[in-house]
Amino acid sequence: MVATDYKINFRAHPLLYDSIQDLHLRNAERLFDLLRTNGGLYLKIGQAIAMQSAILPPEFQKMFSKMFDDAPQNDWKDAEKVILEDFGKTPEELFGVSFAGEPGKGVMERTARASASVAQVHWARLANGDEVAIKIQKREIAQQVGWDLWTFNLVPYISERLLLETDFVNEADNAERMGQLVAGEPRLRGRVYIPKVYRELSSHRVMTAEWIEGVRLWDKETLTRPWHGGWRQGSPGCRGTPLDPPNRQKVAEIIREHPLKEHLKPQRDSWKGSNGSGGLGVSLKDCMQTMVDLFSAQMFLWGLCHCDPHPGNIFIRRLPSGKPELVLIDHGLYVQMQPEFRHQYSLFWKSLMTFDNKTIGEIVRSWGINNPDVFASATLMRPYTGGDNSTSAGIKRTMSKQEQRERTYEMQQQMQKGIREVLADEKKWPRELVFIGRNMRIVQGNNQYLGAPVNRIKIMGGWASRSLVDSPDLGYRERLLNFGRHVLFRFVLFSSDVLFYSSKVAQFFGRKQNLEDDMEASMKKVAVDMGFELNHGVFEG
């Protein structure tokens, strides 16, 4: 229906609509309703579309941004069946809990604490005192994986990623591997934490991991308000800070009176003070520095990249030292970068900082990209001023000044032409760039939201250059040469600080926009010239 509608009506003067915008809005609503109503993997497919919706019309951007809203949770009976089918045990037998408040047993909430497209999360305290987050896949997912995903005929690489995200053994593997990598990197050890996975309580559809008490990255007021938790103490659960056990009498009362709306976990917010006005008292700059360091290490050093770093997947805890600790959760969606591609990507980033157009051109053309300057701008999230801008200039030259509805149609036709010119050979295009680009855009959005406390591009450029020294995949001689180049490159990075601190001074004297705001505004102008509209919100996930 959608394809037929566009076949008939996608023209300067649509036959059945007042404007092209009306055509886009109607079909965005059709697709959204189809995916949202069916739920499960259909929601995940909608989120995959939303990830790339910046190149779609604004009507699709606004509609599909809702795909990241919380999904309805399934009934407890469905969750219970999944546990029984995977383990052959009831939740009481598997986790050693009691829903009647029996002494010596653990407790578990049958009301989910969070619900997403694929799974929902329940809190439990085991009999040994460990608190866990139990992620239970929604029962309909198994059927959708077996039939609906095949019917949808998605691009193989995207399909593969979606399938992996429904396998919680894969997620547990990713979490443990990332934990090992962080523990082995001195620049991140002690600043980043990956929750422990309980393998004996996990399966392909159930994953049990350490429960995390923390503050979401988007809650900047709670992050920065003064700490009232005591001298040299961390926030609950951080570095051995104890988690207060639930009150047994209160638990029994809640189970008896509100069996399907259980909230058994204690609040644990005494660190906010008696009037609740306190916070973690941590620096936003330290939080963002750690985040950019972590994802730069993933991209440039390890080649194992978490592809969904939206603020809901990042908790901040306070260390006893007063510094923040970043906790990364939800490890289902990762991409593995091959060493050759990772080295190319690192060199590409380093070349962007030095305007080495020859190297940039060689690398991106090996990826099947015909126009380096457009791709460079998309990577930096700001217009790249070192190239020739041939594609965008060509598009602007062919743009005629007609009345509004014809101009809209012409712009979208030119956008298709521009994308074809940029992407010369789709077979060479590294599919990993789709997810890596989303990662970087979300990191940029987080930095922008927090007021751009760090020079994101300088940090990433530094990691890109240093990874060519530290990478064990490269030969000793090459790494030694790269070390000399890295020392010189550090002087180049100084120039990016001039722009960054000029922006910070302007903010100090009352300017509302930060450096990330300026870069986004510039990118929007470039995008409009190419025939599409960038919408910041669609990337926040």
C-alpha positions in Angstrom: 0.0 0.0 0.0 2.8 2.4 0.9 4.7 1.6 -2.2 1.6 2.1 -4.4 0.8 5.4 -2.7 4.2 6.8 -3.5 4.1 5.4 -7.0 0.9 7.4 -7.7 1.5 10.5 -5.6 5.2 11.3 -5.3 5.3 14.3 -7.6 5.3 18.0 -7.3 1.5 18.1 -7.3 0.2 14.8 -5.7 -3.1 13.5 -7.1 -4.7 12.5 -3.7 -2.9 14.9 -1.3 -2.6 18.6 -0.9 1.2 18.4 -0.6 4.1 16.0 -0.5 4.3 16.6 3.3 0.8 15.2 3.6 1.9 12.1 1.6 4.9 11.5 3.9 2.8 12.0 7.1 0.1 9.5 6.0 2.6 6.8 5.1 4.7 7.5 8.2 1.6 6.9 10.3 0.8 3.7 8.4 4.2 2.2 9.0 4.4 3.4 12.6 1.0 1.8 13.4 1.9 -1.5 11.8 5.2 -1.8 13.7 4.0 -0.5 17.0 0.8 -2.6 17.0 2.6 -5.9 16.3 5.3 -5.1 19.0 8.3 -7.3 19.7 10.7 -7.5 16.8 8.5 -5.2 14.8 9.3 -2.5 17.3 13.0 -3.3 17.0 12.7 -3.0 13.2 11.0 0.4 13.7 13.9 1.4 15.9 16.4 0.3 13.1 14.5 2.6 10.7 14.6 5.4 13.3 18.3 5.0 13.6 18.7 6.1 9.9 15.7 8.4 9.8 17.8 11.6 9.5 17.9 11.0 5.7 14.1 10.5 5.6 11.5 13.3 5.4 10.8 15.2 8.7 7.4 13.6 8.9 9.1 10.2 9.3 11.7 11.5 11.7 9.1 12.9 14.1 6.9 9.8 13.9 9.6 7.2 14.3 11.3 9.0 17.2 8.4 7.6 19.3 9.7 4.1 18.6 12.1 4.5 21.5 9.3 5.0 24.0 8.8 2.3 26.7 6.9 -0.7 25.4 4.0 -2.2 27.4 5.1 -5.0 29.7 3.8 -8.5 29.3 1.7 -10.2 31.9 3.7 -12.0 34.7 2.2 -15.4 33.6 4.0 -15.0 30.2 7.3 -14.2 31.8 6.9 -17.2 34.2 6.3 -19.5 31.2 9.6 -18.3 29.5 11.5 -19.2 32.7 9.8 -22.6 33.0 10.4 -23.4 29.3 14.1 -22.4 29.4 15.1 -23.9 32.8 12.4 -26.5 33.6 12.0 -24.7 36.9 9.6 -22.1 38.3 11.0 -18.7 39.2 10.8 -19.7 42.9 12.9 -22.8 42.3 15.4 -21.1 40.0 16.1 -18.0 42.0 15.3 -19.3 45.5 12.7 -16.6 46.1 9.3 -16.6 47.7 6.2 -14.7 46.7 4.7 -15.2 50.1 7.6 -13.7 52.1 8.9 -16.9 53.6 11.9 -16.5 55.9 15.3 -17.6 54.5 14.1 -17.0 50.9 14.9 -14.2 48.5 12.3 -11.8 47.1 11.4 -10.9 43.5 9.1 -8.3 41.9 6.6 -9.7 39.5 6.0 -6.1 38.2 8.6 -5.2 35.7 10.9 -2.2 36.4 11.4 -1.5 32.7 9.9 -2.8 29.5 11.4 -2.6 26.0 10.6 -4.1 22.6 12.3 -7.4 23.1 12.3 -7.9 26.9 11.3 -6.7 30.3 13.4 -6.4 33.5 12.4 -7.6 37.0 14.3 -6.8 40.3 15.1 -9.6 42.7 17.2 -10.1 45.9 18.6 -13.6 46.1 18.8 -15.6 49.4 22.5 -14.8 49.6 21.8 -11.1 49.6 22.9 -10.4 45.9 20.5 -8.1 44.1 20.0 -8.9 40.4 18.2 -7.5 37.3 16.4 -10.4 35.6 15.9 -9.7 31.9 13.1 -11.9 30.5 12.4 -12.0 26.7 8.8 -11.5 25.7 7.2 -14.7 24.6 6.1 -13.6 21.2 9.7 -12.9 20.1 10.5 -16.6 19.4 7.7 -16.8 16.8 8.7 -13.5 15.2 12.3 -14.6 14.9 11.2 -17.8 13.2 8.8 -16.4 10.7 8.1 -12.6 10.7 11.8 -11.6 10.3 12.1 -13.8 7.2 8.8 -12.4 5.8 10.1 -8.8 6.3 13.1 -9.7 4.0 15.5 -7.2 5.8 19.0 -6.5 4.7 21.1 -9.5 5.8 23.5 -7.5 8.0 20.7 -5.7 9.8 18.8 -9.0 10.2 21.8 -10.6 11.7 22.2 -7.8 14.3 18.5 -8.0 15.2 18.8 -11.8 15.7 21.8 -11.5 17.9 20.1 -9.0 20.1 17.4 -11.6 20.9 20.0 -14.1 22.0 20.9 -13.3 25.7 23.8 -15.7 25.7 25.3 -13.4 23.0 24.6 -10.4 25.3 26.2 -12.1 28.3 29.3 -12.9 26.1 29.5 -9.2 25.0 29.2 -8.0 28.6 31.9 -10.3 30.0 34.3 -9.5 27.1 33.8 -5.7 27.6 34.4 -6.1 31.3 37.7 -7.8 30.6 38.7 -5.2 28.1 37.9 -2.3 30.5 39.7 -4.1 33.4 42.8 -4.5 31.2 43.0 -0.8 30.1 44.7 1.4 32.8 43.1 4.6 31.3 39.6 3.2 32.0 40.0 0.9 34.9 38.3 2.3 38.0 36.3 4.8 35.9 34.0 2.3 34.0 32.1 -0.6 35.4 30.4 -3.5 33.6 27.8 -5.4 35.7 28.5 -9.0 36.6 26.5 -11.7 34.7 25.1 -14.7 36.6 25.6 -17.5 34.0 24.0 -20.2 36.1 20.8 -18.1 36.1 20.9 -17.1 32.4 19.8 -18.7 29.1 19.1 -17.7 25.5 15.9 -15.9 26.7 16.7 -15.0 30.3 19.7 -13.0 31.5 20.5 -12.4 35.1 22.9 -9.6 35.9 24.0 -7.5 38.9 21.5 -4.9 39.8 22.8 -1.3 39.5 21.8 1.6 41.7 22.7 4.8 39.9 21.6 8.0 38.3 20.8 8.2 34.6 23.1 10.3 32.5 20.2 12.6 31.4 19.5 13.6 35.0 22.1 16.3 35.2 20.5 18.1 38.2 20.8 15.0 40.4 24.3 14.4 39.0 25.5 17.9 40.0 23.6 18.7 43.3 25.7 18.6 46.5 26.4 15.2 48.0 24.9 14.5 51.5 25.9 10.9 51.8 28.8 11.2 54.1 32.6 11.8 53.9 34.5 9.3 51.7 31.4 7.2 51.0 30.2 6.1 47.6 26.7 5.9 46.3 24.8 2.6 47.0 26.4 -0.5 45.5 29.5 1.4 44.4 32.9 -0.2 45.4 31.3 -2.3 48.1 29.0 0.3 49.6 26.2 -1.9 51.1 22.7 -2.1 49.6 20.1 -1.8 52.4 17.9 -5.0 52.5 14.1 -4.7 52.1 12.0 -4.7 55.3 10.6 -8.2 55.6 7.4 -7.0 57.3 6.8 -4.4 54.6 7.5 -6.9 51.9 4.9 -9.3 53.3 2.3 -6.5 53.5 2.9 -5.4 49.9 2.8 -9.0 48.6 -0.5 -9.5 50.4 -2.2 -6.3 49.4 -0.7 -5.4 46.0 0.4 -8.7 44.4 0.5 -7.4 40.9 2.0 -4.0 41.6 4.9 -4.9 43.8 7.6 -2.4 44.5 9.7 -4.3 47.1 13.1 -2.7 46.5 14.0 0.0 49.0 14.4 3.6 47.7 18.0 4.1 48.9 18.1 7.8 48.5 19.4 8.9 51.9 22.4 10.4 50.1 20.0 13.1 48.9 19.7 14.5 52.4 16.6 14.8 54.7 14.8 17.2 52.3 15.8 15.2 49.1 17.6 18.2 47.5 21.0 16.6 47.3 22.7 14.7 44.4 25.9 12.8 43.5 27.9 16.0 43.5 30.0 14.9 40.5 31.5 16.9 37.6 29.7 16.7 34.2 33.1 17.1 32.6 34.4 14.0 34.3 31.2 12.1 33.3 31.5 13.0 29.7 35.3 12.6 29.5 34.8 9.0 30.7 32.0 8.4 28.2 34.0 9.7 25.2 37.1 7.8 26.4 35.2 4.5 26.7 33.5 4.6 23.3 36.7 5.9 21.6 38.6 2.9 23.1 35.9 0.6 21.7 36.1 2.0 18.2 39.8 2.7 17.8 41.6 0.3 20.2 39.5 -2.8 20.7 37.2 -2.8 17.6 34.3 -4.0 19.7 31.6 -1.2 19.7 28.5 -0.9 21.8 25.9 0.5 19.3 23.2 1.7 21.7 24.8 4.2 24.1 21.7 6.3 24.7 21.4 7.8 28.2 19.0 5.1 29.4 21.9 2.5 29.1 24.3 4.6 31.1 24.3 5.0 34.9 26.5 7.2 37.0 27.6 6.2 40.5 29.7 8.2 43.0 33.0 6.7 44.0 34.3 7.2 47.6 36.8 9.6 46.1 34.0 11.8 44.9 34.7 11.0 41.2 32.0 9.5 38.9 32.0 5.9 37.9 30.2 5.2 34.6 28.2 1.9 34.4 27.4 0.6 30.9 24.4 -1.8 30.6 22.5 -3.5 27.7 25.2 -5.2 25.7 23.0 -6.9 23.1 23.9 -4.8 20.1 27.6 -4.7 19.3 29.6 -4.7 16.1 33.0 -6.3 15.7 35.4 -4.3 13.5 38.1 -6.2 11.6 41.6 -5.1 12.4 42.3 -3.7 8.9 39.0 -1.7 8.9 39.7 -0.5 12.5 43.2 0.7 11.5 41.7 2.5 8.4 39.1 4.1 10.6 41.6 5.3 13.1 43.9 6.8 10.3 40.8 8.4 8.7 40.0 10.2 12.0 43.6 11.3 12.5 43.6 12.6 8.9 40.5 14.6 9.4 42.3 16.5 12.2 45.3 17.3 9.9 43.3 18.0 6.7 45.3 15.1 5.0 42.9 15.0 2.0 45.0 12.5 0.1 44.8 9.9 2.8 41.1 10.7 3.5 40.3 10.2 -0.2 42.2 6.9 -0.5 40.5 5.4 2.6 36.9 6.4 1.8 37.2 5.4 -1.9 38.3 2.0 -0.7 35.0 1.9 1.2 33.1 2.7 -2.0 32.5 6.3 -1.2 32.8 8.8 -4.1 32.9 12.1 -2.2 35.2 12.4 0.8 34.1 15.8 2.1 30.5 14.9 2.6 31.4 11.7 4.4 34.0 13.6 6.5 31.3 16.1 7.6 29.0 13.2 8.6 31.8 11.6 10.7 32.8 14.8 12.5 29.2 16.0 13.0 30.3 19.3 11.6 31.1 20.6 8.1 34.5 19.5 7.0 36.3 22.5 5.6 39.3 20.8 4.1 37.7 19.2 1.1 36.4 20.5 -2.3 32.6 20.2 -1.4 32.0 19.1 -5.0 28.8 17.1 -4.3 27.0 19.7 -2.2 28.1 22.5 -4.6 26.7 20.5 -7.5 23.4 19.9 -5.8 23.0 23.6 -5.0 23.9 24.6 -8.6 21.1 22.4 -9.9 18.5 23.7 -7.4 15.9 25.9 -9.1 13.8 28.5 -7.3 10.3 27.4 -7.7 7.2 27.7 -5.5 7.4 25.8 -2.2 5.8 22.5 -3.0 7.8 22.0 -6.2 11.0 23.0 -4.4 10.3 20.3 -1.7 9.8 17.7 -4.4 13.0 18.8 -6.3 15.0 18.8 -3.1 14.1 15.2 -2.3 14.9 14.2 -5.9 18.3 15.9 -5.5 18.9 14.1 -2.2 18.5 10.7 -3.9 21.0 11.9 -6.6 23.4 13.2 -3.9 23.4 9.9 -2.0 24.1 8.0 -5.2 27.0 10.3 -5.9 28.4 9.9 -2.4 28.0 6.1 -2.3 29.6 5.1 -5.5 29.9 1.3 -4.8 27.6 -0.2 -2.2 29.4 -3.5 -2.3 32.5 -1.9 -0.7 30.6 0.0 1.9 31.5 -1.2 5.4 28.1 -2.1 7.0 29.6 -1.4 10.5 29.6 2.3 9.7 25.8 2.3 10.1 26.0 1.4 13.7 29.3 3.2 14.4 27.7 6.4 13.1 24.8 6.0 15.4 27.1 5.5 18.4 29.0 8.7 17.6 25.8 10.7 17.1 24.4 9.6 20.4 27.7 10.4 22.2 27.6 13.9 20.5 24.0 14.3 21.6 24.9 13.5 25.2 27.8 16.0 25.2 25.5 18.6 23.7 22.8 18.0 26.3 25.2 18.3 29.2 26.5 21.7 27.8 29.5 20.4 25.8 31.8 20.1 28.9 34.5 18.3 26.9 36.2 18.7 23.5 34.8 15.5 22.0 36.5 15.7 18.7 39.9 16.3 20.3 39.5 13.3 22.7 38.4 11.0 19.8 41.2 12.2 17.6 43.7 11.5 20.4 42.4 8.0 20.9 42.5 7.4 17.1 46.1 8.4 16.8 47.2 6.6 20.0 45.5 3.3 18.9 47.8 3.1 16.0 50.7 3.0 18.5 49.0 0.6 21.0 47.3 -1.9 18.6 48.9 -5.4 19.0 47.7 -6.1 15.4 50.4 -3.9 13.9 54.1 -4.7 13.6 56.7 -3.3 16.0 58.4 -1.1 13.4 55.1 0.4 12.3 54.0 1.1 15.8 57.3 2.8 16.5 56.8 5.0 13.5 53.3 5.8 14.6 54.5 6.8 18.0 56.6 9.5 16.5 53.7 10.7 14.4 51.5 10.6 17.5 53.8 12.9 19.3 53.7 15.5 16.5 49.9 15.0 16.2 49.4 16.1 19.8 50.6 19.6 18.8 47.9 19.6 16.0 45.3 18.8 18.6 46.1 22.1 20.4 44.4 24.0 17.6 41.0 22.4 18.3 41.3 23.6 21.9 41.4 27.2 20.7 38.0 26.8 19.2 36.7 24.8 22.2 37.8 27.3 24.9 36.6 30.3 22.8 33.2 28.7 22.9 33.5 28.1 26.7 34.4 31.8 27.3 31.4 32.9 25.3 29.2 30.6 27.4 30.6 32.1 30.5 29.6 35.6 29.4 26.0 34.5 28.7 25.9 32.9 25.3 23.3 30.1 25.4 24.6 27.9 22.6 27.6 25.6 23.2 30.1 24.3 20.6 28.1 21.2 19.9 25.0 23.4 19.2 27.1 25.4 16.7 28.3 22.3 14.9 24.8 20.9 14.7 23.4 24.2 13.3 26.2 24.1 10.6 25.4 20.5 9.8 21.7 21.3 9.4 22.6 24.0 6.8 24.7 21.5 4.9 21.9 19.0 5.1 19.2 21.4 3.8 21.5 22.1 0.8 21.5 18.4 0.1 17.7 18.1 0.3 17.0 16.7 3.7 16.4 17.8 7.2 18.3 16.8 10.3 16.2 16.3 13.5 18.4 16.0 16.6 15.8 14.1 18.6 15.7 11.0 16.5 19.2 10.0 17.6 18.6 10.2 21.3 17.0 6.7 21.5 
